């Protein structure tokens, strides 16, 4: 999903968790083999004359139940939501009205399986609206998200429904349940309590109003951010201002200029494939600063798309919500469900790494500033100079230029490298499904099978940036794996990126970090694809936020290991395998600037925690609060947080509030786990791979720490991460 699961990457357990995770993604309706099974609440294809059939409400006669995106129109979603919500309400009423004594099957399992149509519609909508939005989808989102918040609140605060759940829960010691049944019962009961079912009605009404308003504000935040990102343009007419920018980036900028109505020149945007090459290569400091400030001030321009008031209101509402539910602050409420457990442990963890990271970043800054002075520039070194001089230092001290490695990282070759890794570790194979339509013409679709050619699932891959796609990278689960009552439902997952699209003269060539991102999101996809549990709400990525990034980040370690690079990194023109000397230079050069990468990330993690450990609802000004937060940790002025508050989509537009620290927490796990493979002498060690597969195939059926201890035989060790980052010294 950025690394995540923004989306998508971005999932939690049970339908009621829509209340407190903004990016809840559940499964589609069940299907097996070549066609979907039609739930009772779906229409069959019938002759209705001229009446349009909504494809979201019908059975799908498609390979493995893949969505018929070529038939689904943007205006199909709103009426489908309306019908799906109505059907879900009927199913809930049926559970409540059941005259039989509440038991695990007629209450807990029935609740688990309810809302299949709504799950289908919402999963598709969430995926498409993030990756290929339009005005109709945006309008639908504004209208439906507050309705969904209200809908799920009405269910999770339904006292009659909870009475049945509680009856079953109180009998749990007398019932014969397997471990996964027990886990589902515990999670169901806990989620209702955490959603406010035991609150008196006046407080429930207030909580419902808060959830509804938060849903609308989140959507507005994301719309503003997309508008700000798409609006900015840096138009360049002097070719000298491009420096030695790679041809791929130059061609893309020329194409963007034509799209924007210019007869000549180059247009640069705030999309990462556009802004990063400019910051890396343009010798024009004034223009570098202009585009950098454009990026850093998104949502902070005092215009119609300003996000400051939205941030301030969302923080207040989250504090009010926490107080209603009996917590001092929102972070306490969120972290109770995570491995970290409480804010104190998060801050303690961050503080272990902050000092060595900041010291390293300061040394790197001094080195970069000295390089700028050697260029004859006697000015203060600025944040907008950082990337430009990192590139120059890598070229000078490491004899490395990233343009030399990009031809070995053509996007499809990197994809095939990820596929090869999955084959060597888990025996998976990937077959193109060219007959299956995606939501965009650039999308690729693959069937996933095992060594016996058994169908495992389907993966969609959407690689290229466009104005209709939000920034970053993420994974969605369009359909969760499940196995209830002997019906095994296979998963459908998507991965989404923002890479430069191919031009007429050049394929899409990736940087080192972009190639890492392919493996990262593919790790999320494997988490969903390899799931082998009973209940969909416990499958795949339905794990604590600070564990969900582990299966994705560990894949990045394989991406740059010479043993795998030699198998997939081939020159797109000559077919030559990437030379060993180039691998060595690339990995050494990319270890430089680790201080910056860690500090800009950690600054954002601290900012997230500071926003969500506020205990009162006093008014606060966004930028003043942010500045105070950064001053407290001693952030140097040459580095800004990876995400400033007004474009911090992870926490104000997605589900990572009080959880952005999770990436670093999971880095401890991934460095520790990959170190075990390396120490074994075989990075494809079959025994370790078997244990790892068992761990991630278990989804959320056990606490995350138990899963990790089952895999490694012990708790995580932070030393491999400190060594990997060079902070152990």
ZAZAVO-244067 format. One record per residue (C-alpha): y negated, z, x negated. Coordinates in nm, 2 decimals, decimal comma. Example, Ala and Ser with C-alpha at 12.3 -4.5 7.8 and 13.67 -1.06 7.14 Angstrom:
2
{{0,45 0,78 -1,23}}
{{0,11 0,71 -1,37}}
//
This chain:
729
{{0,00 0,00 0,00}}
{{-0,47 -0,07 -0,36}}
{{-0,16 0,11 -0,46}}
{{-0,03 0,21 -0,14}}
{{0,09 0,19 0,18}}
{{-0,27 0,13 0,31}}
{{-0,19 0,07 0,52}}
{{-0,04 -0,01 0,42}}
{{0,08 0,05 0,26}}
{{0,13 0,42 0,54}}
{{0,36 0,60 0,77}}
{{0,47 0,94 0,90}}
{{0,72 1,08 1,13}}
{{0,75 1,04 1,51}}
{{0,51 0,87 1,74}}
{{0,30 1,18 1,79}}
{{0,19 1,17 1,43}}
{{-0,07 0,91 1,54}}
{{-0,28 1,21 1,61}}
{{-0,33 1,32 1,25}}
{{-0,24 1,02 1,04}}
{{-0,46 0,72 1,10}}
{{-0,21 0,47 0,96}}
{{0,11 0,57 1,15}}
{{0,34 0,28 1,16}}
{{0,66 0,31 1,36}}
{{0,94 0,05 1,41}}
{{0,97 -0,25 1,63}}
{{1,24 -0,29 1,90}}
{{1,60 -0,30 1,79}}
{{1,77 -0,61 1,68}}
{{2,09 -0,70 1,50}}
{{2,22 -1,02 1,34}}
{{2,04 -1,33 1,47}}
{{1,86 -1,22 1,79}}
{{1,68 -0,92 1,92}}
{{1,83 -0,70 2,19}}
{{1,60 -0,70 2,49}}
{{1,49 -0,35 2,60}}
{{1,49 -0,28 2,97}}
{{1,11 -0,29 2,97}}
{{1,07 -0,64 2,83}}
{{1,05 -0,96 3,03}}
{{1,31 -1,23 3,00}}
{{1,19 -1,59 2,95}}
{{1,16 -1,73 3,30}}
{{0,99 -2,03 3,46}}
{{0,65 -1,89 3,57}}
{{0,48 -2,22 3,64}}
{{0,14 -2,23 3,47}}
{{0,13 -1,85 3,41}}
{{0,12 -1,77 3,04}}
{{0,40 -1,56 2,91}}
{{0,29 -1,29 2,66}}
{{0,53 -1,33 2,37}}
{{0,48 -0,97 2,27}}
{{0,64 -0,86 2,60}}
{{0,95 -1,09 2,58}}
{{1,28 -1,10 2,39}}
{{1,27 -1,29 2,06}}
{{1,54 -1,54 1,99}}
{{1,45 -1,56 1,63}}
{{1,64 -1,50 1,30}}
{{1,71 -1,13 1,27}}
{{1,45 -1,05 1,53}}
{{1,15 -1,16 1,32}}
{{0,82 -1,17 1,52}}
{{0,73 -1,52 1,65}}
{{0,38 -1,52 1,49}}
{{0,34 -1,89 1,57}}
{{0,34 -1,80 1,94}}
{{0,14 -1,48 1,93}}
{{-0,23 -1,52 1,99}}
{{-0,50 -1,27 1,92}}
{{-0,58 -1,22 2,29}}
{{-0,21 -1,13 2,36}}
{{-0,24 -0,79 2,20}}
{{-0,47 -0,60 2,45}}
{{-0,27 -0,68 2,76}}
{{0,05 -0,60 2,57}}
{{-0,09 -0,26 2,47}}
{{-0,18 -0,19 2,83}}
{{0,17 -0,27 2,95}}
{{0,34 -0,09 2,66}}
{{0,14 0,23 2,72}}
{{0,23 0,22 3,09}}
{{0,60 0,17 3,00}}
{{0,59 0,46 2,75}}
{{0,44 0,69 3,01}}
{{0,72 0,61 3,25}}
{{0,98 0,68 2,98}}
{{0,82 1,02 2,91}}
{{0,81 1,11 3,28}}
{{1,18 1,02 3,30}}
{{1,26 1,27 3,03}}
{{1,06 1,54 3,19}}
{{1,20 1,47 3,54}}
{{1,56 1,47 3,41}}
{{1,74 1,73 3,64}}
{{2,00 1,80 3,37}}
{{1,96 2,10 3,14}}
{{1,76 2,00 2,83}}
{{1,99 1,92 2,53}}
{{1,95 1,73 2,20}}
{{2,05 1,39 2,35}}
{{1,86 1,39 2,67}}
{{1,54 1,53 2,53}}
{{1,51 1,49 2,15}}
{{1,70 1,16 2,11}}
{{1,55 1,03 2,43}}
{{1,20 1,11 2,30}}
{{1,28 0,95 1,96}}
{{1,38 0,63 2,14}}
{{1,10 0,62 2,38}}
{{0,80 0,38 2,34}}
{{1,00 0,10 2,18}}
{{0,77 -0,16 2,33}}
{{0,46 0,02 2,22}}
{{0,60 0,06 1,87}}
{{0,66 -0,31 1,86}}
{{0,31 -0,41 1,97}}
{{0,13 -0,15 1,75}}
{{0,33 -0,24 1,44}}
{{0,24 -0,61 1,47}}
{{-0,12 -0,54 1,56}}
{{-0,18 -0,30 1,27}}
{{-0,03 -0,54 1,02}}
{{-0,21 -0,86 1,14}}
{{-0,54 -0,68 1,21}}
{{-0,55 -0,56 0,84}}
{{-0,43 -0,88 0,68}}
{{-0,57 -1,16 0,90}}
{{-0,83 -1,02 1,14}}
{{-1,07 -1,21 1,36}}
{{-1,34 -1,12 1,62}}
{{-1,09 -1,08 1,90}}
{{-0,86 -0,85 1,69}}
{{-1,16 -0,64 1,58}}
{{-1,28 -0,61 1,94}}
{{-0,93 -0,51 2,05}}
{{-0,90 -0,25 1,78}}
{{-1,23 -0,09 1,88}}
{{-1,11 -0,07 2,24}}
{{-0,75 0,03 2,19}}
{{-0,76 0,29 1,91}}
{{-0,94 0,55 2,12}}
{{-0,70 0,47 2,41}}
{{-0,40 0,52 2,18}}
{{-0,54 0,85 2,05}}
{{-0,57 0,97 2,41}}
{{-0,22 0,84 2,50}}
{{-0,05 1,02 2,22}}
{{-0,25 1,34 2,28}}
{{-0,14 1,34 2,64}}
{{0,22 1,32 2,53}}
{{0,21 1,57 2,24}}
{{0,01 1,82 2,45}}
{{0,24 1,78 2,76}}
{{0,35 2,14 2,83}}
{{0,64 2,03 3,05}}
{{0,78 1,80 2,78}}
{{0,74 2,07 2,52}}
{{0,92 2,32 2,74}}
{{1,23 2,10 2,72}}
{{1,19 2,05 2,35}}
{{1,14 2,43 2,30}}
{{1,45 2,50 2,51}}
{{1,66 2,28 2,28}}
{{1,49 2,43 1,97}}
{{1,57 2,78 2,07}}
{{1,94 2,69 2,10}}
{{1,96 2,52 1,76}}
{{2,19 2,78 1,61}}
{{2,44 2,75 1,90}}
{{2,45 2,37 1,89}}
{{2,67 2,15 1,67}}
{{2,43 1,93 1,49}}
{{2,46 1,74 1,17}}
{{2,19 1,78 0,90}}
{{1,99 1,48 1,02}}
{{2,00 1,59 1,38}}
{{1,87 1,93 1,27}}
{{1,60 1,77 1,07}}
{{1,49 1,56 1,37}}
{{1,48 1,87 1,59}}
{{1,28 2,07 1,34}}
{{1,03 1,78 1,29}}
{{0,99 1,72 1,66}}
{{0,92 2,08 1,74}}
{{0,68 2,12 1,45}}
{{0,49 1,80 1,52}}
{{0,42 1,92 1,88}}
{{0,30 2,26 1,76}}
{{0,08 2,09 1,50}}
{{-0,06 1,86 1,76}}
{{-0,19 2,15 1,97}}
{{0,06 2,18 2,25}}
{{0,03 2,57 2,25}}
{{-0,35 2,57 2,27}}
{{-0,52 2,67 2,60}}
{{-0,64 2,38 2,81}}
{{-1,01 2,40 2,71}}
{{-0,92 2,38 2,34}}
{{-0,67 2,10 2,41}}
{{-0,94 1,90 2,59}}
{{-1,17 1,95 2,29}}
{{-0,90 1,84 2,05}}
{{-0,84 1,53 2,26}}
{{-1,20 1,44 2,25}}
{{-1,21 1,49 1,87}}
{{-0,90 1,27 1,82}}
{{-1,05 1,00 2,04}}
{{-1,38 1,00 1,86}}
{{-1,22 1,00 1,51}}
{{-1,01 0,70 1,61}}
{{-1,33 0,51 1,70}}
{{-1,52 0,62 1,39}}
{{-1,23 0,52 1,16}}
{{-1,23 0,17 1,31}}
{{-1,61 0,14 1,28}}
{{-1,59 0,26 0,91}}
{{-1,34 -0,02 0,83}}
{{-1,54 -0,29 1,02}}
{{-1,86 -0,19 0,83}}
{{-1,68 -0,20 0,49}}
{{-1,53 -0,54 0,56}}
{{-1,87 -0,67 0,67}}
{{-2,04 -0,53 0,36}}
{{-1,78 -0,67 0,13}}
{{-1,80 -1,02 0,28}}
{{-2,18 -1,04 0,31}}
{{-2,26 -0,99 -0,06}}
{{-2,30 -1,30 -0,28}}
{{-2,40 -1,34 -0,64}}
{{-2,50 -1,70 -0,68}}
{{-2,50 -1,83 -1,04}}
{{-2,64 -2,17 -1,15}}
{{-2,64 -2,12 -1,53}}
{{-2,30 -2,18 -1,68}}
{{-2,38 -1,97 -1,98}}
{{-2,38 -1,66 -1,75}}
{{-2,00 -1,72 -1,70}}
{{-1,92 -1,67 -2,07}}
{{-1,56 -1,74 -2,15}}
{{-1,44 -1,67 -1,80}}
{{-1,09 -1,80 -1,73}}
{{-1,08 -2,14 -1,57}}
{{-0,90 -2,00 -1,26}}
{{-1,19 -1,77 -1,19}}
{{-1,45 -2,03 -1,26}}
{{-1,28 -2,28 -1,02}}
{{-1,25 -2,01 -0,75}}
{{-1,62 -1,93 -0,78}}
{{-1,71 -2,30 -0,76}}
{{-1,50 -2,33 -0,45}}
{{-1,66 -2,02 -0,30}}
{{-2,00 -2,17 -0,36}}
{{-1,91 -2,48 -0,17}}
{{-1,78 -2,27 0,12}}
{{-2,11 -2,09 0,12}}
{{-2,31 -2,42 0,14}}
{{-2,41 -2,48 -0,22}}
{{-2,39 -2,82 -0,37}}
{{-2,33 -2,68 -0,72}}
{{-2,30 -2,35 -0,91}}
{{-2,07 -2,06 -0,87}}
{{-2,06 -1,78 -0,61}}
{{-1,91 -1,44 -0,68}}
{{-1,82 -1,19 -0,41}}
{{-1,71 -0,82 -0,40}}
{{-1,35 -0,92 -0,36}}
{{-1,17 -0,79 -0,67}}
{{-1,04 -1,14 -0,78}}
{{-1,40 -1,24 -0,79}}
{{-1,60 -0,94 -0,92}}
{{-1,36 -0,83 -1,19}}
{{-1,37 -1,16 -1,39}}
{{-1,75 -1,15 -1,37}}
{{-1,77 -0,80 -1,50}}
{{-1,51 -0,88 -1,77}}
{{-1,67 -1,20 -1,90}}
{{-2,03 -1,25 -1,81}}
{{-2,27 -1,18 -2,10}}
{{-2,56 -1,14 -1,86}}
{{-2,61 -0,76 -1,83}}
{{-2,86 -0,80 -1,55}}
{{-2,62 -1,00 -1,33}}
{{-2,34 -0,76 -1,42}}
{{-2,54 -0,47 -1,30}}
{{-2,64 -0,65 -0,98}}
{{-2,29 -0,72 -0,87}}
{{-2,17 -0,38 -0,99}}
{{-2,43 -0,21 -0,77}}
{{-2,34 -0,44 -0,48}}
{{-1,99 -0,31 -0,51}}
{{-2,08 0,06 -0,56}}
{{-2,33 0,07 -0,27}}
{{-2,11 -0,08 0,00}}
{{-2,18 0,12 0,32}}
{{-2,48 0,28 0,16}}
{{-2,76 0,03 0,22}}
{{-2,93 0,19 0,52}}
{{-2,85 -0,12 0,74}}
{{-2,64 -0,18 1,05}}
{{-2,32 -0,14 0,84}}
{{-2,41 0,19 0,68}}
{{-2,12 0,44 0,67}}
{{-2,30 0,76 0,57}}
{{-2,34 0,90 0,92}}
{{-1,98 0,81 1,00}}
{{-1,86 1,00 0,69}}
{{-2,06 1,31 0,79}}
{{-1,94 1,30 1,15}}
{{-1,58 1,25 1,06}}
{{-1,58 1,54 0,82}}
{{-1,73 1,77 1,08}}
{{-1,48 1,66 1,34}}
{{-1,19 1,72 1,10}}
{{-1,31 2,07 1,03}}
{{-1,34 2,14 1,40}}
{{-0,99 2,01 1,45}}
{{-0,85 2,23 1,17}}
{{-1,03 2,53 1,32}}
{{-0,88 2,46 1,67}}
{{-0,53 2,45 1,52}}
{{-0,58 2,77 1,32}}
{{-0,66 2,65 0,97}}
{{-0,96 2,72 0,75}}
{{-1,01 2,36 0,66}}
{{-0,86 2,02 0,71}}
{{-0,69 2,01 0,37}}
{{-0,49 2,32 0,46}}
{{-0,37 2,14 0,78}}
{{-0,27 1,83 0,60}}
{{-0,11 1,98 0,29}}
{{0,11 2,21 0,48}}
{{0,33 1,90 0,53}}
{{0,32 1,78 0,16}}
{{0,50 1,87 -0,16}}
{{0,18 2,04 -0,28}}
{{0,17 2,27 0,02}}
{{-0,19 2,39 -0,01}}
{{-0,53 2,30 -0,16}}
{{-0,50 2,56 -0,44}}
{{-0,20 2,39 -0,58}}
{{-0,37 2,05 -0,57}}
{{-0,67 2,17 -0,76}}
{{-0,45 2,35 -1,01}}
{{-0,26 2,03 -1,07}}
{{-0,57 1,81 -1,11}}
{{-0,72 2,06 -1,35}}
{{-0,42 2,03 -1,58}}
{{-0,50 1,67 -1,64}}
{{-0,88 1,64 -1,60}}
{{-0,99 1,79 -1,93}}
{{-0,78 1,57 -2,16}}
{{-0,85 1,27 -1,94}}
{{-1,23 1,32 -1,96}}
{{-1,22 1,39 -2,33}}
{{-1,04 1,06 -2,38}}
{{-1,29 0,87 -2,16}}
{{-1,58 1,01 -2,35}}
{{-1,43 0,89 -2,68}}
{{-1,38 0,55 -2,53}}
{{-1,74 0,54 -2,39}}
{{-1,88 0,62 -2,74}}
{{-1,67 0,34 -2,89}}
{{-1,78 0,09 -2,62}}
{{-2,15 0,19 -2,66}}
{{-2,12 0,14 -3,04}}
{{-1,98 -0,21 -2,97}}
{{-2,28 -0,29 -2,75}}
{{-2,52 -0,18 -3,02}}
{{-2,34 -0,42 -3,26}}
{{-2,43 -0,69 -3,02}}
{{-2,79 -0,61 -3,08}}
{{-2,85 -0,44 -2,74}}
{{-3,04 -0,11 -2,80}}
{{-3,02 0,01 -2,44}}
{{-2,84 0,28 -2,27}}
{{-2,47 0,20 -2,21}}
{{-2,41 0,17 -1,83}}
{{-2,12 0,17 -1,59}}
{{-2,16 -0,20 -1,54}}
{{-2,11 -0,26 -1,91}}
{{-1,77 -0,08 -1,92}}
{{-1,53 -0,36 -1,83}}
{{-1,71 -0,62 -2,05}}
{{-1,68 -0,41 -2,36}}
{{-1,32 -0,30 -2,29}}
{{-1,23 -0,67 -2,30}}
{{-1,42 -0,72 -2,63}}
{{-1,26 -0,41 -2,79}}
{{-0,91 -0,53 -2,68}}
{{-0,98 -0,86 -2,84}}
{{-1,12 -0,72 -3,16}}
{{-0,90 -0,41 -3,23}}
{{-0,58 -0,53 -3,07}}
{{-0,62 -0,90 -3,12}}
{{-0,55 -0,93 -2,75}}
{{-0,71 -1,15 -2,48}}
{{-0,57 -1,12 -2,13}}
{{-0,62 -1,49 -2,07}}
{{-0,33 -1,55 -2,32}}
{{-0,08 -1,35 -2,10}}
{{-0,19 -1,48 -1,76}}
{{0,01 -1,81 -1,79}}
{{0,32 -1,59 -1,81}}
{{0,24 -1,41 -1,49}}
{{0,22 -1,69 -1,23}}
{{0,24 -1,51 -0,90}}
{{0,58 -1,65 -0,79}}
{{0,73 -1,57 -1,14}}
{{0,62 -1,21 -1,11}}
{{0,76 -1,20 -0,75}}
{{1,09 -1,33 -0,89}}
{{1,08 -1,06 -1,16}}
{{1,06 -0,79 -0,89}}
{{1,35 -0,96 -0,71}}
{{1,55 -0,97 -1,03}}
{{1,49 -0,60 -1,09}}
{{1,61 -0,52 -0,74}}
{{1,92 -0,72 -0,80}}
{{2,00 -0,55 -1,14}}
{{1,94 -0,20 -1,00}}
{{2,06 -0,23 -0,64}}
{{2,25 -0,56 -0,61}}
{{2,00 -0,72 -0,37}}
{{1,95 -1,09 -0,33}}
{{1,65 -1,27 -0,17}}
{{1,68 -1,59 0,03}}
{{1,37 -1,79 0,14}}
{{1,33 -1,82 0,52}}
{{1,10 -2,12 0,53}}
{{1,17 -2,17 0,90}}
{{1,02 -1,83 0,99}}
{{0,65 -1,83 1,07}}
{{0,42 -1,57 0,92}}
{{0,07 -1,46 1,04}}
{{-0,09 -1,69 0,78}}
{{0,03 -2,02 0,63}}
{{0,03 -1,87 0,28}}
{{0,28 -1,60 0,37}}
{{0,63 -1,61 0,22}}
{{0,94 -1,47 0,40}}
{{1,28 -1,37 0,25}}
{{1,61 -1,25 0,39}}
{{1,74 -0,96 0,18}}
{{2,12 -0,94 0,13}}
{{2,36 -0,73 -0,08}}
{{2,63 -0,84 -0,32}}
{{2,87 -0,92 -0,03}}
{{2,60 -1,13 0,14}}
{{2,56 -0,87 0,41}}
{{2,22 -0,88 0,58}}
{{2,00 -0,59 0,46}}
{{1,65 -0,68 0,60}}
{{1,36 -0,92 0,59}}
{{1,05 -0,90 0,36}}
{{0,72 -1,09 0,42}}
{{0,48 -1,13 0,12}}
{{0,11 -1,22 0,17}}
{{-0,04 -1,27 -0,18}}
{{-0,39 -1,41 -0,16}}
{{-0,74 -1,28 -0,09}}
{{-0,94 -1,41 0,21}}
{{-1,24 -1,29 0,42}}
{{-1,01 -1,19 0,71}}
{{-0,81 -0,95 0,49}}
{{-0,92 -0,60 0,40}}
{{-0,93 -0,52 0,03}}
{{-0,66 -0,37 -0,19}}
{{-0,28 -0,39 -0,16}}
{{-0,04 -0,23 0,08}}
{{0,30 -0,24 0,25}}
{{0,38 -0,22 0,62}}
{{0,71 -0,16 0,80}}
{{0,72 -0,39 1,10}}
{{1,05 -0,25 1,21}}
{{1,21 0,07 1,09}}
{{1,58 0,10 1,00}}
{{1,78 0,32 1,23}}
{{2,14 0,37 1,34}}
{{2,15 0,55 1,67}}
{{2,46 0,53 1,89}}
{{2,64 0,29 1,65}}
{{2,36 0,03 1,67}}
{{2,25 -0,04 1,32}}
{{1,89 -0,18 1,31}}
{{1,78 -0,35 1,00}}
{{1,43 -0,32 0,86}}
{{1,15 -0,57 0,84}}
{{0,88 -0,50 0,59}}
{{0,56 -0,67 0,46}}
{{0,37 -0,65 0,13}}
{{0,00 -0,75 0,12}}
{{-0,22 -0,83 -0,18}}
{{-0,56 -0,97 -0,27}}
{{-0,49 -1,21 -0,56}}
{{-0,68 -1,53 -0,65}}
{{-0,54 -1,82 -0,45}}
{{-0,42 -2,13 -0,63}}
{{-0,68 -2,41 -0,67}}
{{-0,63 -2,78 -0,69}}
{{-0,58 -2,76 -1,07}}
{{-0,44 -2,41 -1,13}}
{{-0,17 -2,19 -0,98}}
{{-0,24 -1,83 -0,91}}
{{-0,21 -1,65 -1,24}}
{{-0,22 -1,27 -1,25}}
{{-0,36 -1,01 -1,48}}
{{-0,14 -0,73 -1,62}}
{{-0,27 -0,49 -1,35}}
{{-0,22 -0,74 -1,07}}
{{0,14 -0,80 -1,19}}
{{0,19 -0,42 -1,18}}
{{0,06 -0,42 -0,82}}
{{0,33 -0,67 -0,72}}
{{0,60 -0,43 -0,85}}
{{0,42 -0,13 -0,69}}
{{0,41 -0,27 -0,34}}
{{0,76 -0,40 -0,38}}
{{0,87 -0,05 -0,46}}
{{0,73 0,06 -0,12}}
{{0,92 -0,24 0,04}}
{{1,24 -0,13 -0,13}}
{{1,19 0,22 0,01}}
{{1,19 0,07 0,36}}
{{1,46 -0,19 0,29}}
{{1,72 0,04 0,14}}
{{1,68 0,31 0,41}}
{{2,01 0,42 0,55}}
{{1,96 0,70 0,81}}
{{2,02 0,76 1,17}}
{{1,67 0,80 1,32}}
{{1,38 0,56 1,27}}
{{1,12 0,83 1,25}}
{{1,30 0,97 0,94}}
{{1,37 0,64 0,77}}
{{1,21 0,45 0,48}}
{{0,86 0,57 0,39}}
{{0,85 0,85 0,65}}
{{0,82 1,11 0,37}}
{{0,53 1,34 0,25}}
{{0,22 1,16 0,13}}
{{0,26 1,29 -0,22}}
{{0,62 1,16 -0,24}}
{{0,57 0,82 -0,08}}
{{0,40 0,68 -0,39}}
{{0,68 0,77 -0,62}}
{{0,92 0,49 -0,53}}
{{0,63 0,24 -0,57}}
{{0,48 0,37 -0,89}}
{{0,81 0,40 -1,08}}
{{0,85 0,02 -1,04}}
{{0,54 -0,04 -1,25}}
{{0,73 0,11 -1,55}}
{{0,99 -0,17 -1,54}}
{{0,73 -0,44 -1,49}}
{{0,60 -0,40 -1,85}}
{{0,92 -0,31 -2,02}}
{{1,02 -0,57 -2,28}}
{{1,38 -0,58 -2,15}}
{{1,27 -0,70 -1,81}}
{{0,96 -0,90 -1,92}}
{{1,19 -1,12 -2,13}}
{{1,38 -1,21 -1,81}}
{{1,09 -1,32 -1,59}}
{{0,77 -1,37 -1,78}}
{{0,78 -1,74 -1,85}}
{{0,49 -1,97 -1,92}}
{{0,41 -2,16 -1,60}}
{{0,37 -2,49 -1,79}}
{{0,62 -2,48 -2,08}}
{{0,88 -2,24 -1,95}}
{{0,85 -2,05 -2,28}}
{{0,96 -1,68 -2,26}}
{{0,67 -1,44 -2,34}}
{{0,69 -1,37 -2,71}}
{{0,78 -1,03 -2,84}}
{{0,46 -1,00 -3,04}}
{{0,25 -1,08 -2,73}}
{{0,44 -0,81 -2,54}}
{{0,37 -0,55 -2,81}}
{{0,00 -0,65 -2,82}}
{{-0,03 -0,65 -2,44}}
{{0,12 -0,30 -2,40}}
{{-0,08 -0,15 -2,68}}
{{-0,40 -0,30 -2,56}}
{{-0,34 -0,19 -2,20}}
{{-0,28 0,17 -2,32}}
{{-0,65 0,16 -2,43}}
{{-0,89 0,26 -2,15}}
{{-0,64 0,51 -2,00}}
{{-0,91 0,77 -2,00}}
{{-1,13 0,56 -1,78}}
{{-0,85 0,47 -1,54}}
{{-0,75 0,83 -1,50}}
{{-1,10 0,97 -1,48}}
{{-1,23 0,72 -1,22}}
{{-0,92 0,79 -1,01}}
{{-0,93 1,16 -1,05}}
{{-1,30 1,17 -0,96}}
{{-1,21 1,01 -0,63}}
{{-0,92 1,26 -0,58}}
{{-1,15 1,56 -0,64}}
{{-1,41 1,41 -0,40}}
{{-1,14 1,38 -0,13}}
{{-1,04 1,74 -0,18}}
{{-1,40 1,86 -0,18}}
{{-1,48 1,69 0,15}}
{{-1,17 1,83 0,31}}
{{-1,18 2,19 0,18}}
{{-1,52 2,25 0,35}}
{{-1,48 2,55 0,59}}
{{-1,79 2,52 0,80}}
{{-1,95 2,25 1,02}}
{{-2,30 2,27 0,87}}
{{-2,46 1,92 0,83}}
{{-2,43 1,76 0,49}}
{{-2,58 1,45 0,34}}
{{-2,31 1,21 0,21}}
{{-2,47 1,11 -0,12}}
{{-2,60 1,46 -0,20}}
{{-2,26 1,61 -0,14}}
{{-2,09 1,34 -0,35}}
{{-2,33 1,39 -0,64}}
{{-2,28 1,77 -0,63}}
{{-1,90 1,72 -0,63}}
{{-1,91 1,49 -0,93}}
{{-2,15 1,72 -1,12}}
{{-1,91 2,01 -1,07}}
{{-1,63 1,84 -1,26}}
{{-1,87 1,70 -1,52}}
{{-1,81 1,33 -1,45}}
{{-2,01 1,12 -1,70}}
{{-2,27 0,88 -1,56}}
{{-2,10 0,58 -1,71}}
{{-1,81 0,62 -1,47}}
{{-1,83 0,64 -1,09}}
{{-1,54 0,75 -0,87}}
{{-1,29 0,47 -0,80}}
{{-1,39 0,51 -0,43}}
{{-1,73 0,64 -0,34}}
{{-1,76 0,81 0,00}}
{{-1,91 0,51 0,19}}
{{-1,63 0,28 0,10}}
{{-1,35 0,53 0,06}}
{{-1,12 0,36 0,31}}
{{-0,82 0,56 0,20}}
{{-0,96 0,88 0,35}}
{{-1,21 0,76 0,61}}
{{-1,05 0,44 0,72}}
{{-0,68 0,52 0,66}}
{{-0,43 0,81 0,64}}
{{-0,50 0,96 0,29}}
{{-0,75 1,23 0,39}}
{{-0,68 1,53 0,16}}
{{-0,40 1,32 0,01}}
{{-0,55 1,08 -0,25}}
{{-0,43 1,31 -0,52}}
{{-0,08 1,19 -0,42}}
{{-0,09 0,89 -0,66}}
{{-0,12 1,12 -0,97}}
{{0,13 1,37 -0,82}}
{{0,37 1,08 -0,78}}
{{0,29 0,96 -1,13}}
{{0,45 1,28 -1,26}}
{{0,77 1,20 -1,07}}
{{0,77 0,83 -1,18}}
{{0,71 0,90 -1,55}}
{{0,98 1,17 -1,54}}
{{1,23 0,94 -1,37}}
{{1,17 0,63 -1,58}}
{{1,19 0,85 -1,89}}
{{1,55 0,94 -1,78}}
{{1,64 0,57 -1,77}}
{{1,48 0,51 -2,11}}
{{1,66 0,80 -2,27}}
{{1,99 0,68 -2,13}}
{{1,95 0,37 -2,35}}
{{1,96 0,13 -2,06}}
{{1,67 0,08 -1,82}}
{{1,91 -0,07 -1,57}}
{{2,15 0,22 -1,60}}
{{2,39 0,18 -1,31}}
{{2,47 0,55 -1,26}}
{{2,10 0,64 -1,25}}
{{2,03 0,35 -1,03}}
{{2,30 0,46 -0,79}}
{{2,15 0,81 -0,77}}
{{1,80 0,67 -0,73}}
{{1,91 0,44 -0,44}}
{{2,08 0,74 -0,27}}
{{1,75 0,93 -0,29}}
{{1,52 0,67 -0,15}}
{{1,78 0,55 0,11}}
{{1,76 0,91 0,25}}
{{1,41 0,86 0,38}}
{{1,27 1,19 0,52}}
{{1,61 1,34 0,61}}
{{1,55 1,62 0,35}}
{{1,24 1,78 0,20}}
{{1,10 1,57 -0,08}}
{{1,16 1,82 -0,36}}
{{1,52 1,85 -0,26}}
{{1,56 1,47 -0,27}}
{{1,41 1,46 -0,62}}
{{1,63 1,75 -0,75}}
{{1,94 1,58 -0,61}}
{{1,84 1,27 -0,81}}
{{1,73 1,44 -1,14}}
{{1,92 1,76 -1,12}}
{{1,60 1,96 -1,18}}
{{1,24 1,99 -1,08}}
{{0,98 1,74 -1,21}}
{{0,85 1,77 -1,57}}
{{0,49 1,68 -1,64}}
{{0,53 1,61 -2,01}}
{{0,65 1,25 -1,98}}
{{0,33 1,17 -1,79}}
{{0,10 1,33 -2,05}}
{{0,28 1,14 -2,32}}
{{0,26 0,81 -2,13}}
{{-0,11 0,85 -2,09}}
{{-0,17 0,96 -2,45}}
{{-0,30 1,30 -2,33}}
{{-0,02 1,51 -2,49}}
{{-0,21 1,51 -2,82}}
//
